[in-house]
Amino acid sequence: MSEETKNLETAAAEQQAGTAAETITEPDLDQVVTLKKGDKVKGTVIKIENNQAYVSLGYKYDGVIPLRELSAVPLENAADAVQVGQEVELKVISIDDDKERLILSKRQVDAEKAWDRLQEQFEKGEVLEVTVADVVKGGLVVDVGVRGFIPASMVERHYVEDFSGYKGRKLRVKIKELDKATNKVILSAKEVLEEEYEANKRRVMESLQPGQIIEGTVQRLTPFGAFVDVGGVDGLVHVSEMAWTHVPHPRDVVSEGDKVKVKVLKVDPEAGKISLSIKAAQPGPWDLAADKFHVGDIVTGVVKRIVNFGAFVEVAPGVEGLVHISQIAHRHIATPHEVLKEGQEVKAKVLDFNPAEKRISLSIKATEKAPEPPARDRGRGGREHIETVPRENLSFTLGERFGDKLSKLK
């Protein structure tokens, strides 16, 4: 037999063998896959119906994942956990071939994987992003492969009265407590917020300088002042720095959410404090009064304070002038209280005005007509009688009064 003939026969034999191999039917997958309770399997979600998911595993019939076995947290809809076409890893909970029931759990597989991952994240202090699955008494429930809980006190940096709007919200958290034996996972979003706040606070404080005027937002009010957000960091505007006039309570000047201009008074990085002023960011009352008052003007004001040497009269918001006791009345008075009382409205004449030194000298008596001088009469013996006039009301010197007589004595 020639070499060429041998090659042809070999080729024919190989072709016949290949054709025979193609005609052999591969065994059905149903006959290959065997399952028992506790097995871990992979499958594809083929249908979501009646709040349960149906999965194809290559078994003789499809498996079912009940709603409670889809997640570590309660779900309202199976579609919240899986989608059609998704490949999932599952655990066989029970098999009933007579009823063709194959019950599977995604939750148990997720939990087994989760504990190792959570332990590693806990040790490294990693930040996790979670979605709030439920709002319960005392806090929030999230799914981290197992049920995680965020206590109410660990949700925000500030107090939250109502958490109803938190369901479905994404939060960044750290693991605070982890105990596999008791299935306990405690998380904190507040810790993440605090760390971010402190880091931002350092950056902001480094950028602030006393004397700067910046814009901020009123965050909250207290009886002693207002906390104003300046770039993600709160600074305090003390109640004495709210306005140039007396402020009984910060709410009399601002409300939460108001945009305000503030002047940086002091930055203390060690104490983590920023002191701000609203009034210092505005023109002061003496600045506004500079072109308003002139010597000789008659002004109207309110008596604010009475002291032994006179009275302070407010002639414009934040601008007080002094009426010396000698300028209160034409007659002699021992104390300002004889004529004035706090809260009384009076008219006064500007005697001197120095806005640079924040000083105004006023006179009330200069706005009133001086009384007639007392009449002279003669007493007994024909001698001239002169009524005694208090020394402080004398507007002349002894030289002017007795000059002629003194020159004769010389």
DARAFEN-V992850 format. One record per backbone hydrogen bond with DSSP energy under -1.0 kcal/mol. CO is the residue of the C=O (numbers start at 0). NH is the residue of the N-H. Records with the same first field share a line. If there is no record, write none. Layout:
CO->NH, NH
This chain:
1->5
2->6
3->7
4->8
5->9
6->10
7->11
8->12
9->13
10->14
11->15
12->16
13->17
14->18
15->19
16->20
17->21
18->22
27->30
28->31, 32
35->38
38->91
40->89
42->87
43->55
44->84
46->53
51->48
52->64
53->45, 46
54->62
55->43
62->54
63->103
64->52
65->68
66->69
68->105, 106
76->79
77->80, 81
82->85
85->44
87->42
89->40
90->104
91->37
93->102
95->100
100->95
101->63
102->92, 93
104->90
105->109
106->110
107->111
108->112
109->113
110->114
112->116
113->117
114->118
115->119
116->120
117->121
118->122
119->123
120->125
127->172
129->170
131->167
133->140
135->138
137->151
138->135
139->149
140->132, 133
141->147
145->143
147->141
148->186
149->139
150->153
151->154
153->188, 189
162->165
165->168
168->131
170->129
172->127
173->187
176->185
178->183
183->178
184->148
185->175, 176
187->173
188->192
189->193
190->194
191->195
192->196
193->197
194->198
195->199
196->200
197->201
198->202
199->203
200->204
201->205
208->211
211->263
213->261
215->259
216->228
217->256
219->226
221->224
223->238
224->221
225->236
226->218, 219
227->234
228->216
232->229
234->227
235->275
236->225
237->240
238->241
240->277, 278
248->251
249->252, 253
254->257
257->217
259->215
261->213
262->276
263->210
265->274
267->271, 272
272->267
273->235
274->264, 265
276->262
278->281
283->287
284->288
288->291, 292
293->296
296->349
298->347
300->345
301->313
302->342
304->311
306->309
308->324
309->306
310->322
311->303, 304
312->320
313->301
315->318
318->314, 315
320->312
321->361
322->310
323->326
324->327
326->363, 364
334->337
335->338, 339
340->343
343->302
345->300
347->298
348->362
349->295
351->360
353->358
358->353
359->321
360->350, 351
362->348
363->366
364->367
376->384
378->381
382->378
384->376
389->392
390->393
396->400
397->401
401->405
402->406
403->407
404->408
405->409
